[in-house]
């Protein structure tokens, strides 16, 4: 049995990774982190100040204590609040369509945009966005669109102190800058999920932090 056959969705991750990489590398003004460990891109001013303010207000309405798949996570692993936006809301759909277009992703692969809020002392310890296929939840996620391939995350406000996104394996910290969109490939070029996109939302020390995130699957998300 080949290696490709033993890793769920590897061929799709490889194919989508190559196509999205090519699309992003052609975007004017996009910045790619100078590392061979992971594919991480940053595009400044993707959202306008008005869009950021509107999303912040919406997050305050939908935010509930964040949940995790893995029951084995230690207490206080993720202490933020989060909530999904209705995908057919015209404002949300307009921004979601723009993210799709930027990455060259079919809309059917995208999950609903999720908003997250971090208050002082709240954090999300180092984690990966892709699914661990040896865990019980994978059986259901495989039916719901399979593995996560790419992540797009936008900062919505300036955080006075703390709240960086820390890529722990890469050794890079990204400061929250309103409107900036951070995009990364959750797999290696050969289609295997990569530990090198391990990232953390470091504790907010002063103020609050608002972000939105959209994840993509390798098949239609349902």
BAKOLMAR-186164 format. One line per field, with one value per atom (N, C-alpha, C, CB): atom name; residue in one letter; x, y, z negated. Coordinates in steps of 0.001 Angstrom, whole numbers, plus 500000, padded with zeros to 6 digits. Glycine has a CB too. Example, Ala and Ser with C-alpha at 12.3 -4.5 7.8 and 13.67 -1.06 7.14 Angstrom:
atom <- (N/CA/C/CB/N/CA/C/CB)
type <- (A/A/A/A/S/S/S/S)
east <- (513190/512300/513200/511308/512850/513670/512900/514084)
north <- (494310/495500/496700/495527/497750/498940/500030/499402)
up <- (492200/492200/492200/490954/492920/492860/492130/494275)
***
This chain:
atom <- (N/CA/C/CB/N/CA/C/CB/N/CA/C/CB/N/CA/C/CB/N/CA/C/CB/N/CA/C/CB/N/CA/C/CB/N/CA/C/CB/N/CA/C/CB/N/CA/C/CB/N/CA/C/CB/N/CA/C/CB/N/CA/C/CB/N/CA/C/CB/N/CA/C/CB/N/CA/C/CB/N/CA/C/CB/N/CA/C/CB/N/CA/C/CB/N/CA/C/CB/N/CA/C/CB/N/CA/C/CB/N/CA/C/CB/N/CA/C/CB/N/CA/C/CB/N/CA/C/CB/N/CA/C/CB/N/CA/C/CB/N/CA/C/CB/N/CA/C/CB/N/CA/C/CB/N/CA/C/CB/N/CA/C/CB/N/CA/C/CB/N/CA/C/CB/N/CA/C/CB/N/CA/C/CB/N/CA/C/CB/N/CA/C/CB/N/CA/C/CB/N/CA/C/CB/N/CA/C/CB/N/CA/C/CB/N/CA/C/CB/N/CA/C/CB/N/CA/C/CB/N/CA/C/CB/N/CA/C/CB/N/CA/C/CB/N/CA/C/CB/N/CA/C/CB/N/CA/C/CB/N/CA/C/CB/N/CA/C/CB/N/CA/C/CB/N/CA/C/CB/N/CA/C/CB/N/CA/C/CB/N/CA/C/CB/N/CA/C/CB/N/CA/C/CB/N/CA/C/CB/N/CA/C/CB/N/CA/C/CB/N/CA/C/CB/N/CA/C/CB/N/CA/C/CB/N/CA/C/CB/N/CA/C/CB/N/CA/C/CB/N/CA/C/CB/N/CA/C/CB/N/CA/C/CB/N/CA/C/CB/N/CA/C/CB/N/CA/C/CB/N/CA/C/CB/N/CA/C/CB/N/CA/C/CB/N/CA/C/CB/N/CA/C/CB/N/CA/C/CB/N/CA/C/CB/N/CA/C/CB/N/CA/C/CB/N/CA/C/CB/N/CA/C/CB/N/CA/C/CB/N/CA/C/CB/N/CA/C/CB/N/CA/C/CB/N/CA/C/CB/N/CA/C/CB/N/CA/C/CB/N/CA/C/CB/N/CA/C/CB/N/CA/C/CB/N/CA/C/CB/N/CA/C/CB/N/CA/C/CB/N/CA/C/CB/N/CA/C/CB/N/CA/C/CB/N/CA/C/CB/N/CA/C/CB/N/CA/C/CB/N/CA/C/CB/N/CA/C/CB/N/CA/C/CB/N/CA/C/CB/N/CA/C/CB/N/CA/C/CB/N/CA/C/CB/N/CA/C/CB/N/CA/C/CB/N/CA/C/CB/N/CA/C/CB/N/CA/C/CB/N/CA/C/CB/N/CA/C/CB/N/CA/C/CB/N/CA/C/CB/N/CA/C/CB/N/CA/C/CB/N/CA/C/CB/N/CA/C/CB/N/CA/C/CB/N/CA/C/CB/N/CA/C/CB/N/CA/C/CB/N/CA/C/CB/N/CA/C/CB/N/CA/C/CB/N/CA/C/CB/N/CA/C/CB/N/CA/C/CB/N/CA/C/CB/N/CA/C/CB/N/CA/C/CB/N/CA/C/CB/N/CA/C/CB/N/CA/C/CB/N/CA/C/CB/N/CA/C/CB/N/CA/C/CB/N/CA/C/CB/N/CA/C/CB/N/CA/C/CB/N/CA/C/CB/N/CA/C/CB/N/CA/C/CB/N/CA/C/CB/N/CA/C/CB/N/CA/C/CB/N/CA/C/CB/N/CA/C/CB/N/CA/C/CB/N/CA/C/CB/N/CA/C/CB/N/CA/C/CB/N/CA/C/CB/N/CA/C/CB/N/CA/C/CB/N/CA/C/CB/N/CA/C/CB/N/CA/C/CB/N/CA/C/CB/N/CA/C/CB/N/CA/C/CB/N/CA/C/CB/N/CA/C/CB/N/CA/C/CB/N/CA/C/CB/N/CA/C/CB/N/CA/C/CB/N/CA/C/CB/N/CA/C/CB/N/CA/C/CB/N/CA/C/CB/N/CA/C/CB/N/CA/C/CB/N/CA/C/CB/N/CA/C/CB/N/CA/C/CB/N/CA/C/CB/N/CA/C/CB/N/CA/C/CB/N/CA/C/CB/N/CA/C/CB/N/CA/C/CB/N/CA/C/CB/N/CA/C/CB/N/CA/C/CB/N/CA/C/CB/N/CA/C/CB/N/CA/C/CB/N/CA/C/CB/N/CA/C/CB/N/CA/C/CB/N/CA/C/CB/N/CA/C/CB/N/CA/C/CB/N/CA/C/CB/N/CA/C/CB/N/CA/C/CB/N/CA/C/CB/N/CA/C/CB/N/CA/C/CB/N/CA/C/CB/N/CA/C/CB/N/CA/C/CB/N/CA/C/CB/N/CA/C/CB/N/CA/C/CB/N/CA/C/CB/N/CA/C/CB/N/CA/C/CB/N/CA/C/CB/N/CA/C/CB/N/CA/C/CB/N/CA/C/CB/N/CA/C/CB)
type <- (X/X/X/X/X/X/X/X/X/X/X/X/X/X/X/X/X/X/X/X/X/X/X/X/X/X/X/X/X/X/X/X/X/X/X/X/X/X/X/X/X/X/X/X/X/X/X/X/X/X/X/X/X/X/X/X/X/X/X/X/X/X/X/X/X/X/X/X/X/X/X/X/X/X/X/X/X/X/X/X/X/X/X/X/X/X/X/X/X/X/X/X/X/X/X/X/X/X/X/X/X/X/X/X/X/X/X/X/X/X/X/X/X/X/X/X/X/X/X/X/X/X/X/X/X/X/X/X/X/X/X/X/X/X/X/X/X/X/X/X/X/X/X/X/X/X/X/X/X/X/X/X/X/X/X/X/X/X/X/X/X/X/X/X/X/X/X/X/X/X/X/X/X/X/X/X/X/X/X/X/X/X/X/X/X/X/X/X/X/X/X/X/X/X/X/X/X/X/X/X/X/X/X/X/X/X/X/X/X/X/X/X/X/X/X/X/X/X/X/X/X/X/X/X/X/X/X/X/X/X/X/X/X/X/X/X/X/X/X/X/X/X/X/X/X/X/X/X/X/X/X/X/X/X/X/X/X/X/X/X/X/X/X/X/X/X/X/X/X/X/X/X/X/X/X/X/X/X/X/X/X/X/X/X/X/X/X/X/X/X/X/X/X/X/X/X/X/X/X/X/X/X/X/X/X/X/X/X/X/X/X/X/X/X/X/X/X/X/X/X/X/X/X/X/X/X/X/X/X/X/X/X/X/X/X/X/X/X/X/X/X/X/X/X/X/X/X/X/X/X/X/X/X/X/X/X/X/X/X/X/X/X/X/X/X/X/X/X/X/X/X/X/X/X/X/X/X/X/X/X/X/X/X/X/X/X/X/X/X/X/X/X/X/X/X/X/X/X/X/X/X/X/X/X/X/X/X/X/X/X/X/X/X/X/X/X/X/X/X/X/X/X/X/X/X/X/X/X/X/X/X/X/X/X/X/X/X/X/X/X/X/X/X/X/X/X/X/X/X/X/X/X/X/X/X/X/X/X/X/X/X/X/X/X/X/X/X/X/X/X/X/X/X/X/X/X/X/X/X/X/X/X/X/X/X/X/X/X/X/X/X/X/X/X/X/X/X/X/X/X/X/X/X/X/X/X/X/X/X/X/X/X/X/X/X/X/X/X/X/X/X/X/X/X/X/X/X/X/X/X/X/X/X/X/X/X/X/X/X/X/X/X/X/X/X/X/X/X/X/X/X/X/X/X/X/X/X/X/X/X/X/X/X/X/X/X/X/X/X/X/X/X/X/X/X/X/X/X/X/X/X/X/X/X/X/X/X/X/X/X/X/X/X/X/X/X/X/X/X/X/X/X/X/X/X/X/X/X/X/X/X/X/X/X/X/X/X/X/X/X/X/X/X/X/X/X/X/X/X/X/X/X/X/X/X/X/X/X/X/X/X/X/X/X/X/X/X/X/X/X/X/X/X/X/X/X/X/X/X/X/X/X/X/X/X/X/X/X/X/X/X/X/X/X/X/X/X/X/X/X/X/X/X/X/X/X/X/X/X/X/X/X/X/X/X/X/X/X/X/X/X/X/X/X/X/X/X/X/X/X/X/X/X/X/X/X/X/X/X/X/X/X/X/X/X/X/X/X/X/X/X/X/X/X/X/X/X/X/X/X/X/X/X/X/X/X/X/X/X/X/X/X/X/X/X/X/X/X/X/X/X/X/X/X/X/X/X/X/X/X/X/X/X/X/X/X/X/X/X/X/X/X/X/X/X/X/X/X/X/X/X/X/X/X/X/X/X/X/X/X/X/X/X/X/X/X/X/X/X/X/X/X/X/X/X/X/X/X/X/X/X/X/X/X/X/X/X/X/X/X/X/X/X/X/X/X/X/X/X/X/X/X/X/X/X/X/X/X/X/X/X/X/X/X/X/X/X/X/X/X/X/X/X/X/X/X/X/X/X/X/X/X/X/X/X/X/X/X/X/X/X/X/X/X/X/X/X/X)
east <- (500841/500000/500885/499044/500525/501347/501066/501101/502008/501849/500611/503086/500372/499223/497937/499177/497829/496604/496375/496634/497412/497269/496914/498540/497009/496705/495415/497879/494346/493075/493200/492037/492647/492550/493892/491849/494950/496264/496298/497335/495741/495773/495045/495148/493893/493128/493888/491746/494528/495307/496464/495833/497086/498192/497701/498891/496609/496064/495579/494912/494789/494273/495411/493215/496382/497517/498274/498445/498523/499271/498502/499582/497209/496390/496277/494993/496052/495894/497220/495339/498299/499633/499910/500716/499646/499881/499021/499585/497775/496864/497362/495439/497743/498159/499473/498286/500395/501692/501587/502630/500458/500255/499483/499524/499099/498329/499262/497592/498984/499840/499855/499359/501044/501184/501105/500167/500913/500844/502249/500149/502340/503636/503649/503927/504711/504864/505968/505180/505652/506658/507879/506076/509088/510312/510720/511452/510024/510339/510037/509548/510817/510570/509685/511886/509363/508606/507113/508812/506571/505128/504835/504393/503655/503216/502225/502579/502694/501904/501985/502397/500829/500751/500014/500044/500364/499685/499339/500566/498074/497627/497049/496572/497705/497253/496000/498363/495195/494038/493048/494509/492878/491874/490472/492019/490255/488979/489121/488487/488063/488065/487803/487007/488135/487814/486332/488244/485458/484015/483620/483214/484210/483908/484384/484562/485552/486071/485144/487483/484712/483823/482500/483565/481994/480716/480854/480215/481949/482160/482328/483394/483001/483170/481814/484033/480924/479579/478844/478777/478998/478337/478898/478492/480204/480815/480277/482358/480098/479568/478169/479541/477444/476091/476132/475280/477019/476999/477967/477314/478871/479952/479439/480936/479925/479675/481010/478587/481162/482433/482850/482323/484113/484604/484674/485977/484431/484454/485615/483117/485918/486977/486471/488222/487053/486758/487312/487324/488563/489292/488940/490781/488312/487943/489171/486979/490309/491516/492285/492418/491877/492579/492497/492003/493567/493593/492656/495024/492267/491398/492081/491028/491274/491749/492647/492490/492520/493299/492840/493158/491512/490946/489923/490291/490228/489381/488640/490209/488691/488002/486504/488613/485789/484391/484316/483427/483366/483268/481837/484215/481581/480272/480317/479223/479492/479427/478431/479047/478773/477861/476972/478645/475775/474872/475441/473406/475697/476375/475571/476724/474253/473443/473188/472124/473722/473673/474423/474297/473813/474438/475838/473556/476004/477316/478346/477227/477986/478891/479216/478270/478187/478406/479330/477071/479196/480065/481529/479669/481822/483204/483673/483339/482792/483143/483486/481987/482709/482976/484331/481865/484699/485997/487154/486090/486980/488023/488130/487723/486986/486984/487743/485541/487440/488054/489559/487408/489971/491394/492160/491607/491599/492263/491973/491844/491000/490593/489845/491790/489112/488405/486937/488512/486400/484959/484247/484576/483152/482441/481984/481244/481709/481178/482197/480718/483479/484503/484627/485846/484054/484256/483277/484158/483791/482928/482369/483705/481349/480823/481910/479562/481944/482910/482597/482890/483629/483480/484175/484056/483526/484140/484621/483158/485738/486294/486646/487542/486396/486694/487550/485389/488637/489538/489560/490984/489212/489283/490591/488061/490935/492204/492399/492288/493562/493900/493479/493287/492646/492173/493167/490792/493174/494147/493642/495516/494402/494206/495596/493488/495852/497188/497548/497272/498840/499265/498411/500706/497993/497112/497260/495624/496778/496659/495192/497317/494907/493525/493048/493378/493976/493568/493115/494718/492376/491802/492752/490469/492838/493619/492745/494113/493123/492230/492181/492653/492981/492899/491960/494293/491312/490406/488957/490525/488120/486733/485950/486019/486246/485480/485714/485815/486816/487145/486074/488485/485460/484441/483339/483842/482929/481879/482422/481257/483621/484186/484491/485464/484822/485073/483815/485551/482648/481379/480998/480273/481524/481128/482030/481132/482912/483780/485233/483666/485547/486917/487871/487413/489139/490214/490160/491570/490613/490787/492079/490804/491992/493164/493803/492787/493038/493586/492765/493622/493418/492782/492991/493350/491937/492042/491538/491222/492338/491988/492275/492776/491278/491437/491426/490320/492342/492343/491375/493784/490645/489621/489922/488306/490861/491160/492606/490212/493071/494414/494336/495000/495260/495304/496428/495529/496114/497158/498361/496581/498114/499239/498828/499713/499690/499413/498557/498730/498052/497131/497742/496117/499045/499682/499268/501226/499386/499289/500705/498533/501009/502369/502459/502812/503210/503487/504691/503758/504416/505436/506555/504806/506271/507311/508132/506691/507468/508155/508966/507140/508500/509168/508806/510647/507550/507100/505858/506813/505815/504645/504091/504990/502779/502127/501271/501265/501561/500826/499459/501631/498405/497087/497076/496010/496750/496617/495267/497791/494414/493054/492995/492357/492177/491966/492914/492067/493990/494957/494404/496293/494650/494215/495439/493366/495451/496532/495996/497078/496756/496301/497394/495945/497016/498051/497537/498623/498472/498218/498389/499175/497367/497432/498131/496039/498650/499345/500678/498470/501535/502785/502501/503823/503458/503238/502880/504454/503315/502977/501603/504028/500883/499528/499402/498919/500472/500378/500147/501666/499220/499014/500315/497929/500540/501825/501713/502421/502622/502707/503282/503570/503894/504588/503660/505581/502335/501392/500818/500248/501431/501045/501075/501989/499969/499892/499086/499273/499319/498636/498130/499573/497005/496564/497090/494999/498161/498801/497875/500154/498055/497137/497044/497569/495819/495610/495975/494119/496870/497323/496538/498826/496270/495515/494568/496464/493327/492352/491630/493017/491206/490518/490976/488966/490683/491108/489920/492320/489674/488601/489194/487491/488817/489264/488112/490497/488237/487314/488132/486335/487571/488286/487371/488835/487943/487229/488140/486792/487632/488371/487803/488318/488667/488258/488504/489005/487593/487704/488136/486358/488416/488816/487623/489737/486452/485224/484121/484817/482967/481835/481577/480563/481537/481282/479780/481939/479351/477909/477697/477310)
north <- (498817/500000/501246/499998/502229/503423/504365/504133/505275/506257/507110/507138/507487/508314/507647/508605/506344/505629/505516/504256/505705/505517/506808/504948/507949/509226/509777/510236/509859/510341/511704/510409/511807/513066/513640/514083/512843/513386/513916/512319/513173/513626/514960/512568/515093/516341/517487/516180/517234/518271/518738/517758/517812/518156/518989/516882/518563/519252/520660/518439/520777/522083/522983/521930/522402/523182/523836/522315/523072/523606/524726/522489/524514/525509/526801/524944/526669/527853/528589/527455/527846/528448/529326/527351/528806/529556/530821/528673/530693/531845/532928/531407/532549/533526/534201/532865/533440/534011/535074/532923/535102/536098/537321/535472/537345/538471/539655/538059/540818/541991/542384/543182/542654/543145/542103/544138/540846/539819/539494/538547/539163/538855/537399/539789/536695/535301/535220/534388/534611/534490/533744/533772/534257/533651/532401/534665/531322/530056/528912/529892/527855/526658/525663/525999/525973/525026/525020/525338/526179/526284/527378/526568/527312/528317/529237/527656/530426/531393/532730/531519/533283/534539/535586/534329/536855/537956/539027/538546/539450/540521/541641/540002/542790/543920/544553/544963/545160/545960/545191/547170/543907/543136/543608/541621/543914/544451/545942/543705/546700/548126/548347/548864/549536/549830/549666/551239/550076/549921/548451/550629/547637/546201/545575/545485/545974/545454/545813/545998/547070/547512/546757/549027/546526/545810/544373/545834/543712/542335/542264/541735/543245/543255/543299/544455/544151/544234/542902/545358/542257/540977/539876/540578/539904/538891/539020/539026/540247/540435/539841/541917/539740/539166/537636/539652/537034/535568/534830/535218/535549/534888/534055/535919/532822/531893/531241/530815/530666/530002/529028/529264/529136/528320/526850/528810/525986/524550/523922/523912/522673/521908/520526/521820/519935/518541/517600/518178/517848/516878/516983/517063/515965/515967/515859/514824/515445/515248/516541/514251/517646/518897/519308/519997/519861/520281/521466/520643/521666/522782/524091/522759/525043/526373/526347/527005/525320/525266/526376/523874/526546/527606/528362/527023/529599/530339/531499/530854/531586/532658/532354/532848/533304/533083/533151/534142/532425/532396/532117/531340/532340/532054/532144/533007/531344/531351/532395/529966/533040/533980/533239/535112/533755/533117/533334/533698/532245/532396/533143/531055/533240/533939/535405/533227/535857/537282/538022/537590/539007/539651/540205/540767/540834/541382/540273/542222/539249/538110/537419/537104/537206/536508/537300/536251/538628/539444/539284/540899/539294/539121/537694/539471/536732/535325/535084/534402/535694/535554/536148/536234/537245/537862/536973/539225/536327/535396/534220/534893/533689/532593/532986/532194/534175/534635/534824/535948/535353/535566/534257/536244/533217/531923/531058/531188/531472/530663/529418/530281/529510/528362/528359/528363/527211/527109/527350/525722/528080/528426/527190/529297/526106/524914/524266/523899/524599/524009/524745/524007/525931/526762/526475/528192/526489/526462/527868/525955/527976/529294/530100/529169/531401/532259/532277/533701/532130/532150/533383/530858/534049/535167/534728/536333/535296/534953/536222/534056/536162/537288/536813/537952/537544/537253/538461/536905/538255/539300/539157/539225/540103/540007/538658/541107/538074/536782/535592/536669/535795/534672/534352/534986/533073/532598/531327/532347/530874/529571/528969/529688/527945/527358/526706/526319/526366/525847/524681/525413/524783/523777/523823/524012/522796/522769/522842/521496/523375/523460/522182/524609/521371/520151/519097/519607/518104/517073/515890/516599/515400/514193/512991/514149/512259/511227/509958/510874/509904/508758/509032/508402/510211/510573/510216/512072/509977/509573/510565/509380/511873/512858/512787/514232/512156/512148/511452/511471/510427/509689/510630/508553/511537/512492/513601/513096/514107/515188/514714/515735/513448/512917/513019/511446/512814/512913/514358/512235/515269/516679/517505/517292/516837/517556/517165/519003/516276/515786/516754/515472/516584/517321/518817/516755/519612/521040/521261/521833/522072/522311/523670/522221/524753/526087/526817/526901/527766/528629/530080/528364/530890/532342/533009/532828/533891/534528/536026/533886/536831/538292/538899/538922/539833/540615/541782/541126/542087/543126/544364/542564/544263/545431/545404/545492/546557/546654/546242/548103/545398/544945/545712/543380/546466/547259/546444/547948/545222/544390/542925/544791/542085/540654/540316/540173/539067/538643/538356/539657/538083/537741/536330/537835/536093/534736/534203/534685/533183/532674/531320/532561/531267/529992/529373/530190/528437/527967/527191/527113/526435/525670/526559/524517/527552/528464/529501/529167/529823/530846/532246/530678/532434/533756/534168/533760/535450/536015/537132/536533/537085/538107/538985/537464/540265/541226/541511/542537/541571/541906/543304/541802/543377/544665/544682/544918/545631/545644/545533/546900/544591/544416/543455/545709/543053/542135/540720/542162/540043/538657/537754/538496/536752/535768/534457/535574/533855/532653/531603/532966/530367/529337/527988/529210/527211/525865/524898/525497/524119/523162/521857/522862/521798/520597/520969/519819/519980/520138/520054/519060/520426/520319/518909/520782/517875/516509/516080/515539/516969/516654/516017/515771/515936/515414/516582/514616/516447/517512/517832/517107/519123/519543/520038/520624/519572/520059/521475/519109/521919/523201/524405/523237/524171/525290/525370/525140/524661/524776/526253/523928/526731/528148/528352/528945/529473/529813/531247/529626/531483/532841/533200/532983/533996/534263/535099/534986/535017/535712/537209/535494/537705/539150/539728/539505/540682/541290/542561/541602/543326/544573/544737/545799/545156/545353/544064/545914/543953/542758/542481/542931/541296/540893/540261/539895/540733/540189/539696/541256/538501/537949/537189/537019/536967/536048/535018/536812/533835/532718/531972/531757/531583/530722/529557/531512/528350/527137/526529/526121/525860/525195/523694/525785/522927/521473/521035/520806/519755/519237/518838/518040/518710/518412/519343/516916/519264/520121/520006/519748/521156/521148/521135/522379/520209/520083/520050/518797)
up <- (500000/500000/500000/498780/500835/500938/499775/502273/499563/498507/498740/498411/500014/500338/499894/501828/500042/499722/498225/500335/497428/495994/495261/495430/495911/495279/495879/495458/495093/495641/496304/494548/497498/498248/498698/497414/498694/499053/500483/498879/501419/502810/502977/503726/502308/502401/501748/501744/500615/499945/500817/498605/501497/502389/503573/502891/504162/505336/504986/505941/503924/503523/503051/502413/502363/501896/503030/501105/504086/505228/505923/506228/506099/506795/505988/507076/504689/503839/503674/502464/503542/503447/504667/503319/505833/507070/507109/508301/506668/506666/505712/506273/504513/503517/503886/502168/504431/504779/505861/505229/506574/507626/507135/508793/505875/505333/505074/504023/505650/505418/503935/506274/503415/502054/500964/501808/501324/500293/499791/500832/498510/497902/497470/496693/497828/497427/496387/498651/495253/494204/494728/492975/494448/494984/494205/494962/494452/493809/494765/492495/494658/495453/494711/495831/493462/492645/492951/491195/493327/493541/494555/492214/495147/496109/495412/497379/495043/494302/495026/492829/495363/496103/495270/497466/495474/494804/495837/493664/495836/496726/495871/497764/495874/495071/495668/494949/494795/495216/496081/495968/495784/496531/496168/496247/494891/494435/494155/493176/494412/494121/492630/494980/492111/490707/490388/490368/491309/491075/491012/492176/491876/491844/490536/493041/490083/488814/487659/488546/487612/486526/486561/486623/487745/487867/487389/489322/487758/487308/485782/488003/485206/483750/483058/483309/483547/482976/483118/483654/484267/484515/483609/485987/483376/482506/481082/482510/480617/479269/479122/478920/480222/480192/480176/481403/480973/481141/480230/482564/479556/478821/477651/478314/477606/476512/476158/476899/474974/474649/475740/473314/476205/477306/476911/477758/477905/477681/478448/478102/478090/478737/479078/477842/480112/480432/479375/481797/479009/478207/476730/478396/476193/474780/473884/474484/474451/473649/473402/474326/474050/473828/472360/474724/471876/470483/470271/470054/469030/468695/469059/467199/469530/469916/471141/468769/471988/473227/474173/473908/474270/475105/474264/476416/473958/473030/473680/471898/474994/475709/475812/477117/476408/476794/478313/476128/478898/480355/480782/480944/482074/482636/484142/482080/484813/486265/486759/486788/487862/488501/489496/489206/489700/490667/492072/490554/492812/494105/495158/494635/494963/495960/495603/496132/494479/494177/495293/492758/495930/497094/496816/497583/495660/495318/495140/494043/494393/494168/495479/493182/496303/497575/498494/498278/498468/499309/498935/499211/497640/497193/497442/495704/497181/497413/498880/496985/499776/501217/501586/502040/500942/501221/500768/500536/499628/499168/500125/497733/500546/501528/502791/501886/503283/504534/504373/504998/503234/502987/503036/501638/502420/502370/503600/501124/504408/505543/505120/506358/504004/503448/503872/501922/504276/504474/503146/505059/503173/501945/501171/502271/501861/501188/500256/502218/500417/499554/498223/500265/498125/496948/495822/497329/494607/493434/493210/492173/492348/491996/491295/491093/491567/490892/489399/491482/488592/487139/486572/486506/485649/484951/483582/484823/483135/481827/481051/481984/479746/478869/477698/478360/477462/476341/475414/476842/474172/473151/472377/472187/471504/470778/470091/469750/470318/469738/470577/468405/471589/472404/473514/473007/473904/474888/475557/474223/476549/477189/477294/478620/476517/476465/477810/475324/478048/479354/479844/479284/481111/481712/483232/481293/483879/485335/485721/485926/486909/487375/488046/488329/488541/489227/488219/490091/488746/487890/487731/488457/486517/486241/486568/484746/487602/488139/487297/489530/486230/485322/484143/484803/484154/483073/483429/482759/482426/482683/483536/481382/483403/484158/485668/483669/486098/487522/488355/487741/487830/488587/489055/487732/488179/488534/489430/487270/489137/489954/491377/489300/491518/492866/493724/492794/493099/493821/494100/493034/493298/493385/494308/492003/495060/495991/495912/495756/494954/494876/494212/496237/494530/493863/494177/494275/493226/493465/494244/492128/495305/496134/495841/497604/495925/495687/494633/496994/493973/492982/493388/491558/493241/493432/492157/494697/491583/490313/490401/489131/490036/490102/488703/490961/488471/487234/487403/486883/486345/486436/485603/486016/484670/483838/483364/482634/482925/482355/480892/482504/480469/479079/478379/478984/477323/476654/476216/475458/475712/475279/475314/473854/475918/476009/477217/474749/477229/478273/479627/478439/479683/480958/481410/480831/482691/483207/483329/484584/482543/482450/483146/480974/484229/484906/484206/486465/483328/482396/483068/481347/484117/484796/485726/485585/486297/487217/486442/488143/485249/484448/484866/484528/485309/485754/484981/487273/484595/483941/484806/482522/485054/485866/484961/486992/484977/484157/484776/484000/483965/484519/485122/483435/486403/487067/487768/488078/487429/487950/489474/487510/489940/491370/492043/492034/491367/491981/492015/491219/493119/493297/493338/494595/492474/492432/492999/490967/493901/494609/494522/496103/494206/494187/494649/492804/495168/495654/494480/496842/494211/493112/493498/492619/494711/495178/495817/496181/495938/496657/498161/496218/499024/500457/500929/501173/500185/500594/500094/500089/499399/498972/497602/499949/496851/495492/494528/495107/493590/492602/491880/491585/491668/491120/489687/491982/488859/487479/487435/486626/488521/488509/488627/489618/488774/488671/487257/489708/486322/484919/484514/484005/483948/483608/482333/484762/481705/480464/480535/479249/479881/479616/478244/479699/478195/476909/476022/477114/474706/473799/474077/472371/474034/474100/472732/474500/472724/471471/471168/471537/472204/472038/473207/471928/472932/473983/474328/475209/475560/476051/477475/475990/477937/479285/480004/479228/481225/482051/483369/482304/483758/485036/485687/484841/486963/487628/488396/488583/488515/489136/490092/488066/491229/492172/492527/493458/492331/492663/493931/491503/494673/495906/495816/497109/496405/496457/497859/496066/497991/499311/500165/499146/499523/500249/499748/500075/500328/499938/498450/500726/497788/496343/496098/495650/495272/494985/493475/495649)
***
